[in-house]
């Protein structure tokens, strides 16, 4: 069992708690994509997920591959996410 999950934060989280719930779903979606691809090291690269007014910001310990970035793009664009392509990566 992995216990060092990334922190999950959102702008206006106290007045809009649904943003944190959405990030939890997006994180699970991205993790499922990584798992199905056999990418066991994916979770170790993540530091934080942040929803800044509808833009997903993914912070990494190490530079992600294009495939790893795509996990979050797909998740954020899905119905469990924001439904947009507004994703930024910082490392």
Number of C-alpha atoms within 10 A of each C-alpha: 3 6 5 10 12 17 11 17 17 22 15 13 14 10 8 11 12 12 23 20 15 18 23 16 16 26 22 14 20 22 20 15 19 18 14 10 10 10 14 11 10 17 19 14 16 20 18 16 23 20 21 14 10 18 16 24 19 20 20 19 12 13 14 17 9 8 13 18 16 15 18 26 21 19 25 27 16 15 13 16 24 19 14 16 17 13 18 14 14 13 12
